[in-house]
Amino acid sequence: MEIRELRKSFGANTVLKGIDLTVEKGDVIAILGPSGSGKTTLLRCINFLEKSDSGTMVFDDETYDLGHMHRADIAAIRKKTAFVFQNYNLFANLTALGNVTLGLTSARKMDKEKARWIGMEMLDKVGLSDRADYYPIQLSGGQQQRVAIARALATNPEIIYFDEPTSALDPELIGEVLTVMRQLAEDGMTMLVVTHELSFAENVSSRVIFMENGSIVEQGPSKEFFADPREQRTREFLKNIRTQHDA
């Protein structure tokens, strides 16, 4: 996937100022930056949860005008992607398995028995096959987020977008979600991850993007990014995050 000159404003507030982004198969890209830098808006625009003002997308060799997308094109691209939200977005009246299979049986009209088989396989993949019949209220935050990841995996996406998937979790629950994401990376899943988890960005992601004020300040291979950031603003940001973490 390639994104070129992506722009987005909310009224007089320009949130994305001409973003260029290339995603290769198997990439795990960590997107870092302070609050308000445009990280979440970037993910929402490229998954069409927000309408972009302008820009182009090349996805599977097809080129799209992000400012003038057709519903059929949006639907076609969304079938190849999945989104994991900050706050899980599970349906309270459905079991874990029901949440995972709903998109398969409803949106994709899949046979219920096949959907159940896939759903159980995905719950097993995130370590929750024994919680298939539990409702969200019976699950911890970490377990709910793992169900959300299983739901994303069930559609067999080419890319999964993660919007700060651990930020709503208590510290002791973060590890179980990151462990699942680390396994996905090892399995070759292509992921874009907005995160404040520097250990994940440094040790799991293949590339890091640092955003501020709607622009990409710096990007590069993860090891190089953390070992020797080029920009002074990047160095300040990393120092501040590490100081907060140590505190």
MIDOSE-1310 file (N, C-alpha, C; in nm, 2 decimals, decimal comma, always signed):
residues 247
meir	+0,08/-0,12/+0,00/+0,00/+0,00/+0,00/+0,09/+0,12/+0,00; +0,05/+0,22/-0,08/+0,12/+0,35/-0,08/+0,02/+0,46/-0,06; +0,05/+0,56/+0,03/-0,03/+0,67/+0,05/+0,06/+0,79/+0,01; +0,00/+0,89/-0,07/+0,07/+1,00/-0,11/-0,01/+1,13/-0,09
elrk	+0,05/+1,23/-0,02/-0,01/+1,36/+0,00/-0,14/+1,36/+0,06; -0,16/+1,27/+0,17/-0,28/+1,26/+0,24/-0,30/+1,39/+0,33; -0,41/+1,45/+0,31/-0,45/+1,57/+0,38/-0,58/+1,56/+0,44; -0,59/+1,62/+0,57/-0,72/+1,61/+0,64/-0,73/+1,73/+0,73
sfga	-0,84/+1,80/+0,73/-0,87/+1,92/+0,82/-1,00/+1,90/+0,88; -1,01/+1,95/+1,01/-1,14/+1,96/+1,07/-1,17/+2,11/+1,09; -1,25/+2,16/+1,01/-1,27/+2,31/+1,01/-1,14/+2,38/+0,97; -1,10/+2,47/+1,06/-0,97/+2,55/+1,04/-0,85/+2,47/+1,09
ntvl	-0,87/+2,36/+1,15/-0,76/+2,28/+1,21/-0,71/+2,17/+1,11; -0,59/+2,20/+1,05/-0,53/+2,10/+0,96/-0,46/+1,99/+1,04; -0,51/+1,87/+1,03/-0,47/+1,76/+1,12/-0,36/+1,67/+1,05; -0,37/+1,66/+0,91/-0,27/+1,58/+0,84/-0,23/+1,67/+0,72
kgid	-0,10/+1,69/+0,71/-0,04/+1,79/+0,62/+0,04/+1,73/+0,51; -0,02/+1,64/+0,43/+0,05/+1,58/+0,32/+0,13/+1,46/+0,36; +0,07/+1,36/+0,41/+0,14/+1,24/+0,46/+0,17/+1,15/+0,34; +0,30/+1,10/+0,34/+0,34/+1,00/+0,24/+0,38/+0,88/+0,33
ltve	+0,33/+0,76/+0,28/+0,35/+0,64/+0,36/+0,35/+0,52/+0,27; +0,45/+0,43/+0,28/+0,46/+0,31/+0,20/+0,46/+0,19/+0,30; +0,37/+0,09/+0,27/+0,36/-0,03/+0,35/+0,39/-0,15/+0,26; +0,49/-0,22/+0,30/+0,52/-0,35/+0,22/+0,46/-0,47/+0,30
kgdv	+0,44/-0,57/+0,22/+0,39/-0,70/+0,28/+0,48/-0,74/+0,39; +0,43/-0,77/+0,51/+0,50/-0,82/+0,63/+0,56/-0,70/+0,71; +0,54/-0,58/+0,67/+0,59/-0,47/+0,76/+0,51/-0,46/+0,89; +0,58/-0,43/+0,99/+0,52/-0,39/+1,12/+0,56/-0,25/+1,15
iail	+0,47/-0,16/+1,13/+0,51/-0,01/+1,14/+0,45/+0,04/+1,27; +0,54/+0,09/+1,36/+0,49/+0,16/+1,48/+0,49/+0,31/+1,45; +0,38/+0,37/+1,49/+0,36/+0,51/+1,47/+0,36/+0,58/+1,60; +0,46/+0,66/+1,63/+0,47/+0,73/+1,75/+0,45/+0,88/+1,74
gpsg	+0,42/+0,94/+1,85/+0,40/+1,09/+1,85/+0,32/+1,14/+1,96; +0,33/+1,26/+2,00/+0,25/+1,32/+2,11/+0,11/+1,32/+2,07; +0,02/+1,34/+2,18/-0,12/+1,35/+2,15/-0,15/+1,47/+2,06; -0,24/+1,45/+1,97/-0,28/+1,56/+1,87/-0,19/+1,56/+1,75
sgkt	-0,10/+1,47/+1,74/-0,01/+1,47/+1,62/-0,07/+1,42/+1,49; -0,18/+1,36/+1,50/-0,25/+1,31/+1,38/-0,24/+1,16/+1,36; -0,19/+1,09/+1,45/-0,16/+0,94/+1,44/-0,30/+0,87/+1,42; -0,39/+0,89/+1,51/-0,52/+0,82/+1,49/-0,59/+0,86/+1,37
tllr	-0,59/+0,99/+1,34/-0,66/+1,04/+1,22/-0,60/+0,98/+1,09; -0,47/+0,95/+1,09/-0,41/+0,89/+0,98/-0,47/+0,75/+0,96; -0,47/+0,67/+1,07/-0,53/+0,54/+1,06/-0,68/+0,54/+1,01; -0,75/+0,63/+1,07/-0,90/+0,64/+1,04/-0,92/+0,68/+0,89
cinf	-0,83/+0,77/+0,84/-0,85/+0,81/+0,70/-0,82/+0,70/+0,61; -0,71/+0,62/+0,63/-0,67/+0,51/+0,54/-0,76/+0,39/+0,55; -0,85/+0,39/+0,66/-0,95/+0,28/+0,67/-1,09/+0,34/+0,64; -1,10/+0,47/+0,61/-1,22/+0,53/+0,56/-1,32/+0,55/+0,67
leks	-1,27/+0,55/+0,80/-1,36/+0,59/+0,91/-1,37/+0,74/+0,92; -1,28/+0,81/+0,85/-1,28/+0,96/+0,83/-1,26/+0,98/+0,68; -1,33/+1,08/+0,63/-1,31/+1,11/+0,48/-1,19/+1,20/+0,47; -1,09/+1,17/+0,39/-0,98/+1,25/+0,36/-1,02/+1,37/+0,27
dsgt	-0,95/+1,48/+0,28/-0,97/+1,59/+0,20/-0,91/+1,57/+0,06; -0,79/+1,51/+0,06/-0,72/+1,48/-0,07/-0,61/+1,38/-0,04; -0,55/+1,33/-0,15/-0,45/+1,23/-0,14/-0,48/+1,11/-0,23; -0,38/+1,03/-0,25/-0,40/+0,91/-0,33/-0,35/+0,78/-0,25
mvfd	-0,42/+0,67/-0,29/-0,38/+0,54/-0,23/-0,36/+0,44/-0,34; -0,25/+0,37/-0,33/-0,23/+0,26/-0,42/-0,24/+0,13/-0,33; -0,34/+0,05/-0,36/-0,36/-0,07/-0,28/-0,38/-0,19/-0,38; -0,29/-0,29/-0,36/-0,29/-0,40/-0,45/-0,30/-0,36/-0,60
dety	-0,21/-0,27/-0,63/-0,19/-0,22/-0,77/-0,31/-0,14/-0,83; -0,41/-0,11/-0,74/-0,52/-0,02/-0,79/-0,50/+0,12/-0,72; -0,52/+0,23/-0,80/-0,50/+0,36/-0,75/-0,63/+0,43/-0,72; -0,64/+0,49/-0,61/-0,76/+0,56/-0,56/-0,74/+0,70/-0,52
dlgh	-0,84/+0,79/-0,55/-0,84/+0,93/-0,51/-0,91/+0,94/-0,38; -0,83/+0,96/-0,27/-0,88/+0,95/-0,14/-0,99/+1,06/-0,11; -0,98/+1,17/-0,19/-1,08/+1,28/-0,17/-1,21/+1,25/-0,23; -1,22/+1,15/-0,32/-1,34/+1,11/-0,39/-1,35/+0,96/-0,41
mhra	-1,37/+0,90/-0,29/-1,39/+0,75/-0,29/-1,53/+0,71/-0,32; -1,55/+0,60/-0,39/-1,68/+0,54/-0,42/-1,70/+0,43/-0,31; -1,83/+0,42/-0,27/-1,86/+0,32/-0,17/-1,82/+0,18/-0,20; -1,83/+0,14/-0,33/-1,78/+0,01/-0,37/-1,63/-0,01/-0,35
diaa	-1,56/+0,09/-0,38/-1,41/+0,09/-0,36/-1,38/+0,08/-0,21; -1,45/+0,16/-0,13/-1,42/+0,15/+0,02/-1,45/+0,01/+0,07; -1,56/-0,04/+0,03/-1,60/-0,18/+0,07/-1,50/-0,28/+0,03; -1,45/-0,27/-0,09/-1,35/-0,37/-0,14/-1,22/-0,36/-0,07
irkk	-1,18/-0,24/-0,03/-1,05/-0,22/+0,04/-1,07/-0,27/+0,19; -1,19/-0,24/+0,24/-1,21/-0,28/+0,38/-1,21/-0,43/+0,40; -1,25/-0,50/+0,29/-1,25/-0,65/+0,30/-1,11/-0,71/+0,31; -1,01/-0,62/+0,28/-0,87/-0,67/+0,29/-0,80/-0,61/+0,41
tafv	-0,87/-0,54/+0,49/-0,81/-0,48/+0,61/-0,89/-0,50/+0,73; -0,84/-0,48/+0,85/-0,91/-0,49/+0,98/-0,86/-0,38/+1,07; -0,94/-0,34/+1,17/-0,91/-0,23/+1,26/-0,93/-0,28/+1,40; -0,83/-0,26/+1,49/-0,84/-0,29/+1,63/-0,85/-0,16/+1,70
fqny	-0,96/-0,13/+1,77/-0,98/+0,00/+1,84/-0,92/+0,00/+1,98; -0,90/+0,12/+2,03/-0,85/+0,15/+2,16/-0,94/+0,08/+2,27; -1,07/+0,10/+2,25/-1,16/+0,05/+2,35/-1,24/-0,07/+2,31; -1,18/-0,16/+2,24/-1,23/-0,29/+2,21/-1,35/-0,30/+2,11
nlfa	-1,45/-0,21/+2,14/-1,57/-0,21/+2,05/-1,64/-0,34/+2,04; -1,65/-0,42/+2,15/-1,72/-0,54/+2,14/-1,87/-0,52/+2,17; -1,95/-0,61/+2,12/-2,10/-0,60/+2,14/-2,12/-0,68/+2,28; -2,18/-0,60/+2,37/-2,20/-0,65/+2,51/-2,30/-0,77/+2,51
nlta	-2,39/-0,78/+2,41/-2,49/-0,88/+2,41/-2,45/-1,01/+2,34; -2,32/-1,01/+2,29/-2,27/-1,13/+2,22/-2,15/-1,19/+2,30; -2,14/-1,32/+2,29/-2,02/-1,39/+2,35/-1,90/-1,35/+2,28; -1,78/-1,40/+2,33/-1,66/-1,38/+2,26/-1,66/-1,43/+2,12
lgnv	-1,71/-1,56/+2,11/-1,72/-1,62/+1,98/-1,82/-1,55/+1,89; -1,93/-1,50/+1,95/-2,03/-1,43/+1,87/-1,97/-1,30/+1,82; -1,89/-1,23/+1,89/-1,82/-1,11/+1,85/-1,73/-1,14/+1,73; -1,66/-1,25/+1,74/-1,56/-1,28/+1,64/-1,63/-1,32/+1,51
tlgl	-1,74/-1,39/+1,52/-1,80/-1,45/+1,40/-1,91/-1,35/+1,33; -1,95/-1,25/+1,40/-2,06/-1,16/+1,35/-2,02/-1,11/+1,21; -1,90/-1,06/+1,19/-1,87/-1,00/+1,07/-1,86/-1,10/+0,95; -1,84/-1,23/+0,99/-1,83/-1,33/+0,89/-1,97/-1,37/+0,84
tsar	-2,06/-1,39/+0,94/-2,20/-1,43/+0,91/-2,29/-1,32/+0,86; -2,26/-1,19/+0,91/-2,35/-1,08/+0,87/-2,30/-1,01/+0,74; -2,18/-0,96/+0,75/-2,12/-0,88/+0,63/-2,08/-0,97/+0,52; -2,03/-1,09/+0,55/-1,97/-1,18/+0,44/-2,06/-1,30/+0,41
kmdk	-2,18/-1,31/+0,48/-2,28/-1,41/+0,45/-2,22/-1,55/+0,46; -2,13/-1,57/+0,55/-2,06/-1,71/+0,56/-2,15/-1,80/+0,64; -2,15/-1,93/+0,60/-2,22/-2,03/+0,67/-2,18/-2,03/+0,82; -2,28/-2,04/+0,91/-2,26/-2,03/+1,05/-2,16/-2,13/+1,11
ekar	-2,17/-2,25/+1,05/-2,08/-2,36/+1,10/-1,93/-2,33/+1,06; -1,91/-2,28/+0,94/-1,78/-2,25/+0,90/-1,73/-2,13/+0,98; -1,82/-2,03/+1,00/-1,78/-1,91/+1,08/-1,74/-1,95/+1,22; -1,81/-2,04/+1,28/-1,78/-2,09/+1,41/-1,64/-2,16/+1,42
wigm	-1,62/-2,24/+1,32/-1,49/-2,31/+1,31/-1,37/-2,20/+1,30; -1,39/-2,10/+1,22/-1,29/-2,00/+1,20/-1,28/-1,92/+1,33; -1,39/-1,89/+1,39/-1,39/-1,81/+1,52/-1,32/-1,88/+1,63; -1,34/-2,01/+1,64/-1,27/-2,09/+1,75/-1,12/-2,09/+1,72
emld	-1,09/-2,11/+1,59/-0,95/-2,11/+1,56/-0,88/-1,98/+1,59; -0,95/-1,87/+1,57/-0,89/-1,74/+1,60/-0,88/-1,71/+1,75; -0,98/-1,75/+1,82/-0,98/-1,74/+1,97/-0,86/-1,83/+2,02; -0,84/-1,94/+1,97/-0,73/-2,02/+2,01/-0,60/-1,95/+1,98
kvgl	-0,59/-1,88/+1,87/-0,47/-1,81/+1,83/-0,43/-1,71/+1,93; -0,53/-1,64/+2,00/-0,51/-1,54/+2,10/-0,52/-1,59/+2,24; -0,53/-1,73/+2,25/-0,52/-1,79/+2,38/-0,65/-1,78/+2,46; -0,77/-1,78/+2,39/-0,90/-1,76/+2,46/-1,00/-1,86/+2,41
sdra	-0,96/-1,97/+2,36/-1,06/-2,07/+2,32/-1,15/-2,12/+2,43; -1,09/-2,11/+2,56/-1,17/-2,15/+2,67/-1,27/-2,04/+2,72; -1,26/-1,93/+2,66/-1,35/-1,82/+2,69/-1,46/-1,79/+2,58; -1,47/-1,88/+2,49/-1,56/-1,86/+2,37/-1,70/-1,82/+2,41
dyyp	-1,75/-1,88/+2,52/-1,89/-1,86/+2,56/-1,91/-1,75/+2,67; -1,80/-1,67/+2,70/-1,80/-1,57/+2,79/-1,85/-1,44/+2,72; -1,92/-1,36/+2,80/-1,96/-1,22/+2,75/-1,86/-1,12/+2,79; -1,85/-1,01/+2,71/-1,75/-0,91/+2,74/-1,74/-0,87/+2,89
iqls	-1,85/-0,86/+2,96/-1,85/-0,82/+3,10/-1,78/-0,92/+3,19; -1,77/-1,04/+3,14/-1,70/-1,15/+3,22/-1,55/-1,16/+3,19; -1,50/-1,07/+3,10/-1,36/-1,08/+3,06/-1,29/-0,95/+3,11; -1,16/-0,97/+3,13/-1,08/-0,86/+3,17/-1,05/-0,77/+3,04
ggqq	-1,00/-0,65/+3,06/-0,97/-0,56/+2,95/-0,88/-0,63/+2,85; -0,78/-0,69/+2,90/-0,68/-0,76/+2,82/-0,74/-0,87/+2,73; -0,83/-0,94/+2,80/-0,90/-1,05/+2,73/-1,00/-0,99/+2,62; -1,06/-0,88/+2,65/-1,15/-0,82/+2,56/-1,07/-0,77/+2,43
qrva	-0,96/-0,72/+2,46/-0,88/-0,67/+2,35/-0,83/-0,79/+2,26; -0,80/-0,90/+2,33/-0,76/-1,02/+2,25/-0,87/-1,07/+2,17; -0,99/-1,06/+2,22/-1,11/-1,10/+2,14/-1,12/-1,01/+2,02; -1,10/-0,88/+2,04/-1,10/-0,78/+1,93/-1,00/-0,82/+1,82
iara	-0,88/-0,86/+1,87/-0,78/-0,90/+1,77/-0,82/-1,03/+1,70; -0,88/-1,12/+1,77/-0,93/-1,24/+1,70/-1,04/-1,21/+1,60; -1,12/-1,11/+1,63/-1,22/-1,07/+1,54/-1,16/-1,01/+1,41; -1,05/-0,93/+1,43/-0,98/-0,88/+1,32/-0,92/-0,99/+1,23
latn	-0,86/-1,09/+1,30/-0,79/-1,20/+1,22/-0,89/-1,28/+1,15; -1,01/-1,29/+1,20/-1,11/-1,38/+1,14/-1,14/-1,35/+0,99; -1,12/-1,23/+0,95/-1,15/-1,19/+0,81/-1,03/-1,21/+0,72; -0,92/-1,27/+0,77/-0,80/-1,29/+0,70/-0,75/-1,17/+0,62
peii	-0,73/-1,06/+0,70/-0,69/-0,93/+0,63/-0,55/-0,93/+0,58; -0,52/-0,84/+0,48/-0,39/-0,82/+0,44/-0,31/-0,73/+0,53; -0,39/-0,63/+0,59/-0,33/-0,54/+0,68/-0,42/-0,52/+0,80; -0,36/-0,52/+0,92/-0,44/-0,48/+1,04/-0,39/-0,35/+1,10
yfde	-0,49/-0,26/+1,12/-0,45/-0,13/+1,19/-0,49/-0,14/+1,33; -0,39/-0,10/+1,42/-0,41/-0,10/+1,56/-0,40/+0,05/+1,61; -0,51/+0,09/+1,68/-0,51/+0,23/+1,73/-0,49/+0,22/+1,88; -0,36/+0,24/+1,93/-0,33/+0,24/+2,07/-0,40/+0,12/+2,14
ptsa	-0,37/+0,00/+2,10/-0,44/-0,12/+2,15/-0,43/-0,15/+2,30; -0,32/-0,09/+2,36/-0,30/-0,12/+2,50/-0,33/+0,00/+2,59; -0,37/+0,12/+2,54/-0,37/+0,24/+2,62/-0,49/+0,24/+2,72; -0,59/+0,15/+2,70/-0,70/+0,15/+2,79/-0,69/+0,04/+2,90
ldpe	-0,57/-0,03/+2,89/-0,55/-0,14/+2,98/-0,47/-0,11/+3,11; -0,50/-0,18/+3,21/-0,41/-0,17/+3,33/-0,27/-0,22/+3,30; -0,17/-0,17/+3,36/-0,03/-0,21/+3,32/-0,01/-0,36/+3,32; -0,07/-0,43/+3,42/-0,04/-0,58/+3,42/-0,11/-0,66/+3,31
lige	-0,20/-0,59/+3,24/-0,27/-0,66/+3,13/-0,21/-0,63/+2,99; -0,12/-0,53/+2,99/-0,07/-0,49/+2,86/+0,02/-0,60/+2,80; +0,09/-0,67/+2,88/+0,18/-0,77/+2,83/+0,11/-0,88/+2,75; -0,01/-0,92/+2,79/-0,08/-1,03/+2,72/-0,12/-0,99/+2,58
vltv	-0,16/-0,86/+2,56/-0,19/-0,82/+2,43/-0,07/-0,80/+2,34; +0,04/-0,75/+2,40/+0,16/-0,73/+2,32/+0,22/-0,87/+2,28; +0,20/-0,97/+2,37/+0,25/-1,10/+2,33/+0,18/-1,15/+2,21; +0,05/-1,13/+2,20/-0,03/-1,18/+2,08/+0,02/-1,10/+1,96
mrql	+0,04/-0,97/+1,97/+0,08/-0,89/+1,86/+0,22/-0,93/+1,82; +0,31/-0,96/+1,91/+0,44/-1,01/+1,88/+0,44/-1,14/+1,80; +0,35/-1,23/+1,83/+0,33/-1,35/+1,76/+0,28/-1,33/+1,62; +0,19/-1,23/+1,60/+0,14/-1,20/+1,47/+0,25/-1,14/+1,38
aedg	+0,34/-1,06/+1,44/+0,45/-1,01/+1,37/+0,54/-1,12/+1,32; +0,57/-1,22/+1,41/+0,65/-1,33/+1,37/+0,58/-1,42/+1,27; +0,45/-1,42/+1,26/+0,38/-1,49/+1,16/+0,37/-1,42/+1,03; +0,42/-1,30/+1,02/+0,43/-1,22/+0,90/+0,31/-1,13/+0,87
mtml	+0,23/-1,11/+0,97/+0,11/-1,02/+0,95/+0,16/-0,88/+0,93; +0,10/-0,81/+0,83/+0,13/-0,67/+0,81/+0,05/-0,58/+0,90; +0,12/-0,50/+0,98/+0,05/-0,42/+1,08/+0,09/-0,27/+1,08; +0,00/-0,18/+1,10/+0,03/-0,04/+1,14/-0,02/-0,02/+1,28
vvth	+0,07/+0,02/+1,37/+0,03/+0,02/+1,51/+0,06/+0,16/+1,57; -0,04/+0,24/+1,60/-0,03/+0,36/+1,68/-0,01/+0,32/+1,82; +0,11/+0,36/+1,88/+0,14/+0,30/+2,02/+0,23/+0,40/+2,09; +0,23/+0,39/+2,23/+0,32/+0,45/+2,31/+0,42/+0,35/+2,38
elsf	+0,40/+0,22/+2,34/+0,48/+0,12/+2,39/+0,62/+0,11/+2,32; +0,72/+0,18/+2,38/+0,85/+0,19/+2,31/+0,91/+0,05/+2,29; +0,89/-0,04/+2,39/+0,96/-0,17/+2,38/+0,90/-0,25/+2,26; +0,77/-0,24/+2,23/+0,71/-0,30/+2,12/+0,77/-0,24/+1,99
aenv	+0,77/-0,10/+1,99/+0,82/-0,03/+1,87/+0,97/-0,07/+1,84; +1,05/-0,08/+1,94/+1,19/-0,11/+1,92/+1,22/-0,25/+1,89; +1,15/-0,34/+1,96/+1,19/-0,48/+1,95/+1,10/-0,57/+1,86; +0,98/-0,52/+1,82/+0,89/-0,60/+1,74/+0,87/-0,53/+1,60
ssrv	+0,85/-0,40/+1,60/+0,82/-0,34/+1,47/+0,95/-0,34/+1,38; +0,92/-0,34/+1,25/+1,03/-0,33/+1,15/+1,07/-0,19/+1,12; +0,97/-0,10/+1,14/+0,99/+0,04/+1,10/+0,92/+0,13/+1,20; +0,97/+0,25/+1,22/+0,90/+0,34/+1,31/+0,88/+0,47/+1,24
ifme	+0,76/+0,53/+1,26/+0,73/+0,67/+1,21/+0,70/+0,75/+1,33; +0,77/+0,87/+1,33/+0,74/+0,97/+1,44/+0,67/+1,09/+1,38; +0,55/+1,12/+1,43/+0,46/+1,23/+1,38/+0,45/+1,34/+1,48; +0,44/+1,46/+1,43/+0,40/+1,57/+1,52/+0,34/+1,68/+1,43
ngsi	+0,23/+1,74/+1,48/+0,16/+1,85/+1,41/+0,12/+1,81/+1,27; +0,08/+1,69/+1,26/+0,02/+1,65/+1,13/+0,12/+1,61/+1,02; +0,25/+1,60/+1,06/+0,35/+1,57/+0,96/+0,44/+1,46/+1,02; +0,51/+1,39/+0,93/+0,61/+1,29/+0,97/+0,74/+1,36/+0,98
veqg	+0,79/+1,36/+1,11/+0,91/+1,43/+1,14/+1,03/+1,34/+1,10; +1,02/+1,21/+1,13/+1,13/+1,11/+1,11/+1,07/+0,97/+1,09; +1,14/+0,89/+1,01/+1,10/+0,75/+1,00/+1,22/+0,67/+0,96; +1,22/+0,54/+0,99/+1,33/+0,46/+0,96/+1,32/+0,32/+1,02
pske	+1,42/+0,23/+0,99/+1,42/+0,10/+1,05/+1,43/+0,12/+1,20; +1,36/+0,03/+1,27/+1,34/+0,05/+1,42/+1,47/+0,05/+1,49; +1,56/-0,03/+1,46/+1,69/-0,04/+1,54/+1,76/+0,10/+1,52; +1,77/+0,14/+1,40/+1,83/+0,27/+1,37/+1,76/+0,39/+1,43
ffad	+1,63/+0,38/+1,43/+1,55/+0,49/+1,48/+1,58/+0,51/+1,63; +1,59/+0,40/+1,71/+1,61/+0,42/+1,85/+1,76/+0,43/+1,88; +1,84/+0,37/+1,81/+1,99/+0,38/+1,84/+2,04/+0,52/+1,81; +2,00/+0,58/+1,70/+2,05/+0,71/+1,65/+1,95/+0,79/+1,58
preq	+1,85/+0,85/+1,65/+1,75/+0,93/+1,58/+1,82/+1,06/+1,53; +1,78/+1,09/+1,41/+1,84/+1,21/+1,34/+1,80/+1,34/+1,39; +1,67/+1,35/+1,42/+1,61/+1,48/+1,45/+1,61/+1,51/+1,60; +1,64/+1,63/+1,64/+1,64/+1,67/+1,78/+1,50/+1,65/+1,84
rtre	+1,39/+1,68/+1,77/+1,26/+1,66/+1,82/+1,23/+1,52/+1,86; +1,28/+1,43/+1,77/+1,27/+1,29/+1,80/+1,34/+1,25/+1,93; +1,46/+1,30/+1,94/+1,54/+1,26/+2,06/+1,47/+1,32/+2,19; +1,41/+1,43/+2,18/+1,34/+1,49/+2,29/+1,22/+1,41/+2,33
flkn	+1,14/+1,37/+2,23/+1,02/+1,28/+2,25/+1,06/+1,15/+2,32; +1,15/+1,08/+2,26/+1,19/+0,95/+2,32/+1,24/+0,97/+2,47; +1,31/+1,08/+2,49/+1,36/+1,10/+2,63/+1,25/+1,12/+2,72; +1,15/+1,20/+2,68/+1,03/+1,23/+2,76/+0,95/+1,11/+2,79
irtq	+0,93/+1,03/+2,69/+0,85/+0,90/+2,71/+0,92/+0,81/+2,81; +1,05/+0,79/+2,79/+1,13/+0,71/+2,88/+1,13/+0,76/+3,02; +1,13/+0,89/+3,04/+1,13/+0,95/+3,17/+1,00/+0,92/+3,24; +0,89/+0,94/+3,16/+0,75/+0,91/+3,22/+0,74/+0,76/+3,25
hda	+0,79/+0,68/+3,17/+0,78/+0,53/+3,20/+0,86/+0,49/+3,32; +0,98/+0,55/+3,34/+1,06/+0,52/+3,45/+1,00/+0,57/+3,58; +0,93/+0,69/+3,57/+0,86/+0,75/+3,69/+0,75/+0,66/+3,74
